[in-house]
Amino acid sequence: MRLTATLPLIVGLCLMAATAAGCGDKPSAGGQDSPANIAGSTDHPTGANQDKTPSDPPPASGSSPSQPSSHPSSPITPSAQAPDKSGASNNSNTSTPDNEYAVNDNAEHVVAHPDSVAVLVNKQFMLPQTYKPDDLVYPDVPFTYKEKIEKRMMRKVAAEALAKLFAGAKKDGVNLAGVSAYRSYATQTSVFNNYVKKDGKEKAMTYSAVPGHSEHETGLAIDVAGSDGKCAIEDCFAGTKEANWLAKHAAEYGFILRYPKGKEAITGYQYEPWHIRYVGTDISKAIADKGITLEEYYHAIPVTKTH
Ligand SMILES: [Zn+2]
């Protein structure tokens, strides 16, 4: 059975995963996503045991019927509707929030518009298994390694914005390097399965992403470090000049810090100062101005504390 539903007002995030070490990019003990680990790091979003969260609310109750005019199919009106249209060329076609989803046979919430740059992918909302962005390119920025491999890729619009962001940072004397960007469903599956073999599924889910739930699979997210690669995807990246620069300026280039400090219960992930996500400047600025998360932007809260 397939049915389309609107993003619920209340999303049941599992807080267990929010507090577990390594929910996001950084696995608990150790460096699976170090820069040297080129082949498909695990780092990401665990999605741990969220698919079947019993508290998942019934769809559509109370959601707003109004919608952005350019997206007639979208059932959601975001809380912060991009008021600033000064950058007319800036993704006006693609940054429209659009978070319809379908419930598949496994009761998973599969996003209906995975190509939207504003798509919400988290522990509750997953990408279709077959989704692969069709506009992946290699961003013209330095990485912490030389190889041109999958995890160096991003969707074109995000890659271009990233190049501008890196250039802006450089002007301010901050030299950044990419660490890990796109990850295919297949890669995520392989990585995840290896951990399941090693530690069993339950444990693996505490530090590795369930395939489909990693924001890296959108091609819109990237983990960033300083050009020296120190503290890449490590807690010690927090407070570095690179992290501070990203926190202050990423929104100017259409990126948000996806897993901010103090929002763990909302995003489901620990603080990740290195993980930035492209959403377009309208949304990034609205989110930064309000100090909120993408979940809050879509009213995908409050979080129910059950698991
Ligand atoms: Zn990441």
py3Dmol code that shows the C-alpha trace and the ligand (Angstrom):
import py3Dmol

protein = """\
ATOM      1  CA  MET A   1       0.000   0.000   0.000  1.00  0.00           C
ATOM      2  CA  ARG A   2       1.266   3.420  -0.746  1.00  0.00           C
ATOM      3  CA  LEU A   3      -0.145   6.595   0.459  1.00  0.00           C
ATOM      4  CA  THR A   4       1.015  10.099   0.459  1.00  0.00           C
ATOM      5  CA  ALA A   5       0.928  12.040   3.625  1.00  0.00           C
ATOM      6  CA  THR A   6       2.086  15.296   4.923  1.00  0.00           C
ATOM      7  CA  LEU A   7       4.925  15.817   7.279  1.00  0.00           C
ATOM      8  CA  PRO A   8       3.530  15.304  10.710  1.00  0.00           C
ATOM      9  CA  LEU A   9       3.676  18.053  13.222  1.00  0.00           C
ATOM     10  CA  ILE A  10       5.075  15.761  15.734  1.00  0.00           C
ATOM     11  CA  VAL A  11       7.895  13.520  14.845  1.00  0.00           C
ATOM     12  CA  GLY A  12       9.038  10.849  17.152  1.00  0.00           C
ATOM     13  CA  LEU A  13      12.742  11.046  17.378  1.00  0.00           C
ATOM     14  CA  CYS A  14      14.517   8.428  19.303  1.00  0.00           C
ATOM     15  CA  LEU A  15      16.541  10.133  21.898  1.00  0.00           C
ATOM     16  CA  MET A  16      18.585   7.125  22.641  1.00  0.00           C
ATOM     17  CA  ALA A  17      20.426   7.636  19.444  1.00  0.00           C
ATOM     18  CA  ALA A  18      20.694  11.331  20.069  1.00  0.00           C
ATOM     19  CA  THR A  19      22.845  10.806  23.028  1.00  0.00           C
ATOM     20  CA  ALA A  20      24.774   7.801  21.909  1.00  0.00           C
ATOM     21  CA  ALA A  21      28.270   8.505  20.875  1.00  0.00           C
ATOM     22  CA  GLY A  22      28.763   8.526  17.222  1.00  0.00           C
ATOM     23  CA  CYS A  23      25.257   9.038  16.061  1.00  0.00           C
ATOM     24  CA  GLY A  24      26.387  11.244  13.335  1.00  0.00           C
ATOM     25  CA  ASP A  25      29.611  11.465  11.544  1.00  0.00           C
ATOM     26  CA  LYS A  26      31.827  10.332  14.256  1.00  0.00           C
ATOM     27  CA  PRO A  27      31.545   6.781  15.306  1.00  0.00           C
ATOM     28  CA  SER A  28      32.072   6.300  18.943  1.00  0.00           C
ATOM     29  CA  ALA A  29      35.445   4.904  19.223  1.00  0.00           C
ATOM     30  CA  GLY A  30      37.222   5.581  16.439  1.00  0.00           C
ATOM     31  CA  GLY A  31      37.807   7.121  13.386  1.00  0.00           C
ATOM     32  CA  GLN A  32      36.027   5.067  10.834  1.00  0.00           C
ATOM     33  CA  ASP A  33      35.638   8.256   8.947  1.00  0.00           C
ATOM     34  CA  SER A  34      39.116   9.549   9.223  1.00  0.00           C
ATOM     35  CA  PRO A  35      40.387  11.291   6.149  1.00  0.00           C
ATOM     36  CA  ALA A  36      42.590   8.372   5.397  1.00  0.00           C
ATOM     37  CA  ASN A  37      39.677   6.090   5.182  1.00  0.00           C
ATOM     38  CA  ILE A  38      38.776   6.798   1.682  1.00  0.00           C
ATOM     39  CA  ALA A  39      36.477   4.006   0.909  1.00  0.00           C
ATOM     40  CA  GLY A  40      33.150   4.835   2.185  1.00  0.00           C
ATOM     41  CA  SER A  41      33.316   5.859   5.710  1.00  0.00           C
ATOM     42  CA  THR A  42      30.585   5.040   7.997  1.00  0.00           C
ATOM     43  CA  ASP A  43      30.288   8.251   9.516  1.00  0.00           C
ATOM     44  CA  HIS A  44      26.865   8.920   9.124  1.00  0.00           C
ATOM     45  CA  PRO A  45      23.619   9.326  10.385  1.00  0.00           C
ATOM     46  CA  THR A  46      22.681   6.429  11.975  1.00  0.00           C
ATOM     47  CA  GLY A  47      19.077   6.417  11.583  1.00  0.00           C
ATOM     48  CA  ALA A  48      19.298   3.955  14.268  1.00  0.00           C
ATOM     49  CA  ASN A  49      16.159   2.108  14.962  1.00  0.00           C
ATOM     50  CA  GLN A  50      14.001   4.904  13.931  1.00  0.00           C
ATOM     51  CA  ASP A  51      12.086   3.304  11.151  1.00  0.00           C
ATOM     52  CA  LYS A  52       9.813   1.544  13.468  1.00  0.00           C
ATOM     53  CA  THR A  53       9.576   4.105  16.145  1.00  0.00           C
ATOM     54  CA  PRO A  54       6.311   3.289  17.751  1.00  0.00           C
ATOM     55  CA  SER A  55       5.556   6.867  18.445  1.00  0.00           C
ATOM     56  CA  ASP A  56       5.385   7.783  14.826  1.00  0.00           C
ATOM     57  CA  PRO A  57       2.325   9.901  14.624  1.00  0.00           C
ATOM     58  CA  PRO A  58      -0.462   9.472  12.213  1.00  0.00           C
ATOM     59  CA  PRO A  59       0.241  11.456   9.135  1.00  0.00           C
ATOM     60  CA  ALA A  60      -1.251  14.738   8.255  1.00  0.00           C
ATOM     61  CA  SER A  61      -3.046  15.585  11.416  1.00  0.00           C
ATOM     62  CA  GLY A  62      -3.100  19.272  11.815  1.00  0.00           C
ATOM     63  CA  SER A  63      -0.689  20.031   9.095  1.00  0.00           C
ATOM     64  CA  SER A  64      -1.114  23.212   7.276  1.00  0.00           C
ATOM     65  CA  PRO A  65      -2.980  23.025   4.023  1.00  0.00           C
ATOM     66  CA  SER A  66      -1.416  26.123   2.641  1.00  0.00           C
ATOM     67  CA  GLN A  67       1.667  25.883   0.583  1.00  0.00           C
ATOM     68  CA  PRO A  68       4.280  27.691  -1.372  1.00  0.00           C
ATOM     69  CA  SER A  69       2.841  28.730  -4.649  1.00  0.00           C
ATOM     70  CA  SER A  70       5.637  27.356  -6.704  1.00  0.00           C
ATOM     71  CA  HIS A  71       5.111  23.924  -5.323  1.00  0.00           C
ATOM     72  CA  PRO A  72       1.491  23.111  -5.550  1.00  0.00           C
ATOM     73  CA  SER A  73       1.956  19.609  -4.339  1.00  0.00           C
ATOM     74  CA  SER A  74       3.642  20.539  -1.142  1.00  0.00           C
ATOM     75  CA  PRO A  75       1.450  20.260   1.874  1.00  0.00           C
ATOM     76  CA  ILE A  76       3.732  22.083   4.214  1.00  0.00           C
ATOM     77  CA  THR A  77       4.243  25.706   4.838  1.00  0.00           C
ATOM     78  CA  PRO A  78       7.537  26.267   6.497  1.00  0.00           C
ATOM     79  CA  SER A  79       7.780  28.383   9.563  1.00  0.00           C
ATOM     80  CA  ALA A  80      10.247  30.683   8.023  1.00  0.00           C
ATOM     81  CA  GLN A  81       9.246  31.379   4.535  1.00  0.00           C
ATOM     82  CA  ALA A  82      12.130  32.851   2.727  1.00  0.00           C
ATOM     83  CA  PRO A  83      11.424  36.490   2.779  1.00  0.00           C
ATOM     84  CA  ASP A  84      14.608  37.565   1.163  1.00  0.00           C
ATOM     85  CA  LYS A  85      14.386  37.279  -2.543  1.00  0.00           C
ATOM     86  CA  SER A  86      17.322  39.499  -3.217  1.00  0.00           C
ATOM     87  CA  GLY A  87      19.227  36.744  -4.878  1.00  0.00           C
ATOM     88  CA  ALA A  88      16.808  36.073  -7.637  1.00  0.00           C
ATOM     89  CA  SER A  89      19.011  33.533  -9.248  1.00  0.00           C
ATOM     90  CA  ASN A  90      19.429  31.670  -6.086  1.00  0.00           C
ATOM     91  CA  ASN A  91      17.610  28.412  -6.359  1.00  0.00           C
ATOM     92  CA  SER A  92      14.230  29.900  -6.506  1.00  0.00           C
ATOM     93  CA  ASN A  93      13.107  26.851  -8.351  1.00  0.00           C
ATOM     94  CA  THR A  94      14.670  24.240  -6.239  1.00  0.00           C
ATOM     95  CA  SER A  95      14.799  25.460  -2.689  1.00  0.00           C
ATOM     96  CA  THR A  96      11.111  25.351  -2.107  1.00  0.00           C
ATOM     97  CA  PRO A  97      10.438  23.212   0.888  1.00  0.00           C
ATOM     98  CA  ASP A  98       8.764  20.086  -0.182  1.00  0.00           C
ATOM     99  CA  ASN A  99       8.425  17.352   2.295  1.00  0.00           C
ATOM    100  CA  GLU A 100       5.740  15.049   1.187  1.00  0.00           C
ATOM    101  CA  TYR A 101       6.427  11.464   1.887  1.00  0.00           C
ATOM    102  CA  ALA A 102       4.958   8.082   1.272  1.00  0.00           C
ATOM    103  CA  VAL A 103       4.681   5.230   3.705  1.00  0.00           C
ATOM    104  CA  ASN A 104       6.078   2.068   2.207  1.00  0.00           C
ATOM    105  CA  ASP A 105       5.295  -1.537   2.969  1.00  0.00           C
ATOM    106  CA  ASN A 106       7.724  -1.515   5.850  1.00  0.00           C
ATOM    107  CA  ALA A 107       6.021   1.487   7.407  1.00  0.00           C
ATOM    108  CA  GLU A 108       9.021   3.623   6.582  1.00  0.00           C
ATOM    109  CA  HIS A 109       8.571   7.250   5.649  1.00  0.00           C
ATOM    110  CA  VAL A 110      10.081   7.690   2.239  1.00  0.00           C
ATOM    111  CA  VAL A 111      10.505  11.234   1.007  1.00  0.00           C
ATOM    112  CA  ALA A 112       8.533  11.953  -2.134  1.00  0.00           C
ATOM    113  CA  HIS A 113      10.897  14.541  -3.541  1.00  0.00           C
ATOM    114  CA  PRO A 114      14.429  13.398  -2.912  1.00  0.00           C
ATOM    115  CA  ASP A 115      15.704  15.827  -5.530  1.00  0.00           C
ATOM    116  CA  SER A 116      14.508  18.865  -3.624  1.00  0.00           C
ATOM    117  CA  VAL A 117      17.458  20.765  -2.188  1.00  0.00           C
ATOM    118  CA  ALA A 118      15.255  21.371   0.815  1.00  0.00           C
ATOM    119  CA  VAL A 119      14.522  17.717   1.448  1.00  0.00           C
ATOM    120  CA  LEU A 120      14.431  16.609   5.067  1.00  0.00           C
ATOM    121  CA  VAL A 121      16.292  13.363   5.587  1.00  0.00           C
ATOM    122  CA  ASN A 122      16.735  12.167   9.129  1.00  0.00           C
ATOM    123  CA  LYS A 123      15.979   9.263  11.388  1.00  0.00           C
ATOM    124  CA  GLN A 124      12.320   9.371  10.421  1.00  0.00           C
ATOM    125  CA  PHE A 125      12.491  10.300   6.776  1.00  0.00           C
ATOM    126  CA  MET A 126      14.480   8.293   4.329  1.00  0.00           C
ATOM    127  CA  LEU A 127      15.451   8.494   0.705  1.00  0.00           C
ATOM    128  CA  PRO A 128      14.104   5.942  -1.740  1.00  0.00           C
ATOM    129  CA  GLN A 129      16.422   2.976  -2.092  1.00  0.00           C
ATOM    130  CA  THR A 130      16.799   3.636  -5.759  1.00  0.00           C
ATOM    131  CA  TYR A 131      17.582   7.294  -5.398  1.00  0.00           C
ATOM    132  CA  LYS A 132      20.763   8.548  -6.898  1.00  0.00           C
ATOM    133  CA  PRO A 133      21.274  12.219  -7.696  1.00  0.00           C
ATOM    134  CA  ASP A 134      21.727  12.641 -11.420  1.00  0.00           C
ATOM    135  CA  ASP A 135      23.864  15.729 -11.225  1.00  0.00           C
ATOM    136  CA  LEU A 136      26.796  14.672  -9.084  1.00  0.00           C
ATOM    137  CA  VAL A 137      30.060  16.476  -9.796  1.00  0.00           C
ATOM    138  CA  TYR A 138      33.420  16.894  -8.135  1.00  0.00           C
ATOM    139  CA  PRO A 139      33.450  20.188  -6.253  1.00  0.00           C
ATOM    140  CA  ASP A 140      36.365  22.376  -7.249  1.00  0.00           C
ATOM    141  CA  VAL A 141      37.785  22.531  -3.755  1.00  0.00           C
ATOM    142  CA  PRO A 142      40.616  20.770  -1.973  1.00  0.00           C
ATOM    143  CA  PHE A 143      39.964  17.620  -0.036  1.00  0.00           C
ATOM    144  CA  THR A 144      42.063  15.925   2.581  1.00  0.00           C
ATOM    145  CA  TYR A 145      43.045  13.363  -0.058  1.00  0.00           C
ATOM    146  CA  LYS A 146      43.728  13.427  -3.765  1.00  0.00           C
ATOM    147  CA  GLU A 147      41.660  10.583  -5.123  1.00  0.00           C
ATOM    148  CA  LYS A 148      38.563  11.366  -7.117  1.00  0.00           C
ATOM    149  CA  ILE A 149      36.161   8.998  -5.533  1.00  0.00           C
ATOM    150  CA  GLU A 150      32.509   8.784  -4.724  1.00  0.00           C
ATOM    151  CA  LYS A 151      32.609  10.526  -1.406  1.00  0.00           C
ATOM    152  CA  ARG A 152      34.178  13.536  -3.007  1.00  0.00           C
ATOM    153  CA  MET A 153      31.096  14.211  -5.102  1.00  0.00           C
ATOM    154  CA  MET A 154      28.170  16.528  -4.534  1.00  0.00           C
ATOM    155  CA  ARG A 155      25.170  17.679  -6.480  1.00  0.00           C
ATOM    156  CA  LYS A 156      26.077  20.466  -8.846  1.00  0.00           C
ATOM    157  CA  VAL A 157      24.263  23.264  -7.068  1.00  0.00           C
ATOM    158  CA  ALA A 158      25.815  22.308  -3.764  1.00  0.00           C
ATOM    159  CA  ALA A 159      29.257  21.856  -5.284  1.00  0.00           C
ATOM    160  CA  GLU A 160      29.160  25.320  -6.790  1.00  0.00           C
ATOM    161  CA  ALA A 161      28.025  26.862  -3.539  1.00  0.00           C
ATOM    162  CA  LEU A 162      30.739  24.966  -1.710  1.00  0.00           C
ATOM    163  CA  ALA A 163      33.412  26.400  -3.970  1.00  0.00           C
ATOM    164  CA  LYS A 164      32.166  29.891  -3.136  1.00  0.00           C
ATOM    165  CA  LEU A 165      32.120  29.071   0.538  1.00  0.00           C
ATOM    166  CA  PHE A 166      35.699  27.809   0.451  1.00  0.00           C
ATOM    167  CA  ALA A 167      36.770  30.907  -1.451  1.00  0.00           C
ATOM    168  CA  GLY A 168      35.070  33.123   1.097  1.00  0.00           C
ATOM    169  CA  ALA A 169      36.795  31.309   3.922  1.00  0.00           C
ATOM    170  CA  LYS A 170      40.146  31.652   2.229  1.00  0.00           C
ATOM    171  CA  LYS A 171      39.672  35.384   1.985  1.00  0.00           C
ATOM    172  CA  ASP A 172      39.263  35.403   5.717  1.00  0.00           C
ATOM    173  CA  GLY A 173      42.428  33.396   6.157  1.00  0.00           C
ATOM    174  CA  VAL A 174      40.645  30.121   6.811  1.00  0.00           C
ATOM    175  CA  ASN A 175      41.727  27.214   4.653  1.00  0.00           C
ATOM    176  CA  LEU A 176      39.171  24.451   4.461  1.00  0.00           C
ATOM    177  CA  ALA A 177      39.244  20.971   2.997  1.00  0.00           C
ATOM    178  CA  GLY A 178      36.483  18.548   2.184  1.00  0.00           C
ATOM    179  CA  VAL A 179      36.463  15.194   3.913  1.00  0.00           C
ATOM    180  CA  SER A 180      33.334  13.276   2.989  1.00  0.00           C
ATOM    181  CA  ALA A 181      30.382  14.263   0.854  1.00  0.00           C
ATOM    182  CA  TYR A 182      28.183  11.979  -1.240  1.00  0.00           C
ATOM    183  CA  ARG A 183      27.622   8.403  -0.270  1.00  0.00           C
ATOM    184  CA  SER A 184      25.453   6.080  -2.310  1.00  0.00           C
ATOM    185  CA  TYR A 185      22.799   3.842  -0.857  1.00  0.00           C
ATOM    186  CA  ALA A 186      24.938   0.907  -1.920  1.00  0.00           C
ATOM    187  CA  THR A 187      27.974   2.271  -0.123  1.00  0.00           C
ATOM    188  CA  GLN A 188      25.981   2.988   2.973  1.00  0.00           C
ATOM    189  CA  THR A 189      24.527  -0.500   2.837  1.00  0.00           C
ATOM    190  CA  SER A 190      27.930  -2.065   2.498  1.00  0.00           C
ATOM    191  CA  VAL A 191      29.367  -0.050   5.335  1.00  0.00           C
ATOM    192  CA  PHE A 192      26.412  -0.705   7.553  1.00  0.00           C
ATOM    193  CA  ASN A 193      26.386  -4.424   6.829  1.00  0.00           C
ATOM    194  CA  ASN A 194      30.032  -4.705   7.699  1.00  0.00           C
ATOM    195  CA  TYR A 195      29.320  -3.249  11.084  1.00  0.00           C
ATOM    196  CA  VAL A 196      26.368  -5.518  11.559  1.00  0.00           C
ATOM    197  CA  LYS A 197      28.661  -8.452  10.906  1.00  0.00           C
ATOM    198  CA  LYS A 198      31.178  -7.147  13.331  1.00  0.00           C
ATOM    199  CA  ASP A 199      29.005  -5.957  16.175  1.00  0.00           C
ATOM    200  CA  GLY A 200      25.511  -7.185  15.501  1.00  0.00           C
ATOM    201  CA  LYS A 201      22.711  -5.065  14.201  1.00  0.00           C
ATOM    202  CA  GLU A 202      21.644  -3.481  17.430  1.00  0.00           C
ATOM    203  CA  LYS A 203      25.045  -2.137  18.245  1.00  0.00           C
ATOM    204  CA  ALA A 204      25.839  -1.215  14.665  1.00  0.00           C
ATOM    205  CA  MET A 205      22.771   0.944  14.597  1.00  0.00           C
ATOM    206  CA  THR A 206      24.113   3.060  17.404  1.00  0.00           C
ATOM    207  CA  TYR A 207      27.013   4.334  15.372  1.00  0.00           C
ATOM    208  CA  SER A 208      26.371   3.657  11.715  1.00  0.00           C
ATOM    209  CA  ALA A 209      23.644   4.896   9.481  1.00  0.00           C
ATOM    210  CA  VAL A 210      20.818   2.760   8.338  1.00  0.00           C
ATOM    211  CA  PRO A 211      20.888   2.974   4.544  1.00  0.00           C
ATOM    212  CA  GLY A 212      18.526   5.605   3.209  1.00  0.00           C
ATOM    213  CA  HIS A 213      18.746   7.754   6.314  1.00  0.00           C
ATOM    214  CA  SER A 214      22.136   9.333   5.800  1.00  0.00           C
ATOM    215  CA  GLU A 215      22.016  12.915   4.689  1.00  0.00           C
ATOM    216  CA  HIS A 216      25.180  12.214   2.751  1.00  0.00           C
ATOM    217  CA  GLU A 217      23.064  10.190   0.345  1.00  0.00           C
ATOM    218  CA  THR A 218      21.384  13.379  -0.825  1.00  0.00           C
ATOM    219  CA  GLY A 219      24.600  14.693  -2.340  1.00  0.00           C
ATOM    220  CA  LEU A 220      23.900  17.948  -0.508  1.00  0.00           C
ATOM    221  CA  ALA A 221      25.917  17.391   2.649  1.00  0.00           C
ATOM    222  CA  ILE A 222      29.620  17.414   3.295  1.00  0.00           C
ATOM    223  CA  ASP A 223      31.938  17.030   6.234  1.00  0.00           C
ATOM    224  CA  VAL A 224      34.539  19.763   6.253  1.00  0.00           C
ATOM    225  CA  ALA A 225      37.858  20.111   8.036  1.00  0.00           C
ATOM    226  CA  GLY A 226      40.766  22.484   8.059  1.00  0.00           C
ATOM    227  CA  SER A 227      43.244  21.993   5.243  1.00  0.00           C
ATOM    228  CA  ASP A 228      45.639  20.277   7.614  1.00  0.00           C
ATOM    229  CA  GLY A 229      43.028  17.608   8.231  1.00  0.00           C
ATOM    230  CA  LYS A 230      43.471  17.848  11.973  1.00  0.00           C
ATOM    231  CA  CYS A 231      40.450  16.909  13.999  1.00  0.00           C
ATOM    232  CA  ALA A 232      38.588  15.917  10.860  1.00  0.00           C
ATOM    233  CA  ILE A 233      35.260  14.532  11.990  1.00  0.00           C
ATOM    234  CA  GLU A 234      36.454  14.625  15.558  1.00  0.00           C
ATOM    235  CA  ASP A 235      35.034  16.461  18.507  1.00  0.00           C
ATOM    236  CA  CYS A 236      38.199  18.538  18.705  1.00  0.00           C
ATOM    237  CA  PHE A 237      37.134  20.284  15.496  1.00  0.00           C
ATOM    238  CA  ALA A 238      34.728  22.278  17.648  1.00  0.00           C
ATOM    239  CA  GLY A 239      36.135  25.654  18.539  1.00  0.00           C
ATOM    240  CA  THR A 240      38.756  25.693  15.807  1.00  0.00           C
ATOM    241  CA  LYS A 241      38.894  28.742  13.616  1.00  0.00           C
ATOM    242  CA  GLU A 242      37.538  26.665  10.781  1.00  0.00           C
ATOM    243  CA  ALA A 243      34.549  25.534  12.811  1.00  0.00           C
ATOM    244  CA  ASN A 244      33.931  29.045  14.027  1.00  0.00           C
ATOM    245  CA  TRP A 245      34.082  30.384  10.510  1.00  0.00           C
ATOM    246  CA  LEU A 246      31.621  27.779   9.276  1.00  0.00           C
ATOM    247  CA  ALA A 247      29.217  28.525  12.092  1.00  0.00           C
ATOM    248  CA  LYS A 248      29.320  32.209  11.306  1.00  0.00           C
ATOM    249  CA  HIS A 249      29.360  32.200   7.527  1.00  0.00           C
ATOM    250  CA  ALA A 250      27.985  28.970   6.088  1.00  0.00           C
ATOM    251  CA  ALA A 251      24.480  30.392   5.777  1.00  0.00           C
ATOM    252  CA  GLU A 252      25.726  33.127   3.476  1.00  0.00           C
ATOM    253  CA  TYR A 253      26.474  30.408   0.959  1.00  0.00           C
ATOM    254  CA  GLY A 254      23.319  28.378   1.352  1.00  0.00           C
ATOM    255  CA  PHE A 255      24.599  25.894   3.914  1.00  0.00           C
ATOM    256  CA  ILE A 256      23.459  25.150   7.426  1.00  0.00           C
ATOM    257  CA  LEU A 257      25.195  23.439  10.282  1.00  0.00           C
ATOM    258  CA  ARG A 258      22.873  20.519  10.264  1.00  0.00           C
ATOM    259  CA  TYR A 259      23.547  19.168  13.752  1.00  0.00           C
ATOM    260  CA  PRO A 260      24.053  22.145  16.015  1.00  0.00           C
ATOM    261  CA  LYS A 261      25.026  22.094  19.630  1.00  0.00           C
ATOM    262  CA  GLY A 262      22.087  21.987  21.973  1.00  0.00           C
ATOM    263  CA  LYS A 263      19.732  20.595  19.349  1.00  0.00           C
ATOM    264  CA  GLU A 264      20.611  16.967  19.766  1.00  0.00           C
ATOM    265  CA  ALA A 265      17.142  16.027  20.912  1.00  0.00           C
ATOM    266  CA  ILE A 266      15.663  17.565  17.803  1.00  0.00           C
ATOM    267  CA  THR A 267      18.032  16.414  15.110  1.00  0.00           C
ATOM    268  CA  GLY A 268      18.740  13.066  16.704  1.00  0.00           C
ATOM    269  CA  TYR A 269      22.458  13.595  16.324  1.00  0.00           C
ATOM    270  CA  GLN A 270      25.233  14.815  18.457  1.00  0.00           C
ATOM    271  CA  TYR A 271      26.853  18.145  17.737  1.00  0.00           C
ATOM    272  CA  GLU A 272      28.728  17.971  14.471  1.00  0.00           C
ATOM    273  CA  PRO A 273      30.462  21.255  13.734  1.00  0.00           C
ATOM    274  CA  TRP A 274      31.938  19.750  10.579  1.00  0.00           C
ATOM    275  CA  HIS A 275      28.758  18.603   8.843  1.00  0.00           C
ATOM    276  CA  ILE A 276      27.204  21.215   6.606  1.00  0.00           C
ATOM    277  CA  ARG A 277      24.174  20.759   4.398  1.00  0.00           C
ATOM    278  CA  TYR A 278      23.178  22.771   1.374  1.00  0.00           C
ATOM    279  CA  VAL A 279      19.597  24.024   1.430  1.00  0.00           C
ATOM    280  CA  GLY A 280      19.833  27.238  -0.613  1.00  0.00           C
ATOM    281  CA  THR A 281      20.351  30.691   0.792  1.00  0.00           C
ATOM    282  CA  ASP A 282      16.729  31.520   1.482  1.00  0.00           C
ATOM    283  CA  ILE A 283      16.364  28.652   3.880  1.00  0.00           C
ATOM    284  CA  SER A 284      19.893  28.751   5.248  1.00  0.00           C
ATOM    285  CA  LYS A 285      19.541  32.397   6.204  1.00  0.00           C
ATOM    286  CA  ALA A 286      16.130  31.882   7.753  1.00  0.00           C
ATOM    287  CA  ILE A 287      17.439  28.970   9.784  1.00  0.00           C
ATOM    288  CA  ALA A 288      20.579  30.797  10.853  1.00  0.00           C
ATOM    289  CA  ASP A 289      18.672  33.950  11.774  1.00  0.00           C
ATOM    290  CA  LYS A 290      16.336  32.035  13.999  1.00  0.00           C
ATOM    291  CA  GLY A 291      18.912  29.665  15.379  1.00  0.00           C
ATOM    292  CA  ILE A 292      16.790  26.675  14.488  1.00  0.00           C
ATOM    293  CA  THR A 293      17.241  23.335  12.779  1.00  0.00           C
ATOM    294  CA  LEU A 294      15.800  21.963   9.572  1.00  0.00           C
ATOM    295  CA  GLU A 295      13.367  19.925  11.643  1.00  0.00           C
ATOM    296  CA  GLU A 296      12.123  23.054  13.373  1.00  0.00           C
ATOM    297  CA  TYR A 297      11.919  24.877  10.094  1.00  0.00           C
ATOM    298  CA  TYR A 298       9.445  22.264   8.950  1.00  0.00           C
ATOM    299  CA  HIS A 299       7.632  22.113  12.255  1.00  0.00           C
ATOM    300  CA  ALA A 300       8.773  18.548  12.548  1.00  0.00           C
ATOM    301  CA  ILE A 301       8.818  18.984  16.275  1.00  0.00           C
ATOM    302  CA  PRO A 302       8.205  18.771  19.146  1.00  0.00           C
ATOM    303  CA  VAL A 303       9.957  15.530  19.508  1.00  0.00           C
ATOM    304  CA  THR A 304       8.233  12.785  21.347  1.00  0.00           C
ATOM    305  CA  LYS A 305      10.488  11.200  23.859  1.00  0.00           C
ATOM    306  CA  THR A 306       9.589   7.629  23.410  1.00  0.00           C
ATOM    307  CA  HIS A 307      11.558   4.777  22.102  1.00  0.00           C
TER     308      HIS A 307
END
"""
ligand_1 = """\
1
ZN
Zn 28.413 14.243 7.835
"""
view = py3Dmol.view(width=600, height=400)
view.addModel(protein, "pdb")
view.setStyle({"model": 0}, {"cartoon": {"style": "trace"}})
view.addModel(ligand_1, "xyz")
view.setStyle({"model": 1}, {"stick": {}})
view.zoomTo()
view.show()
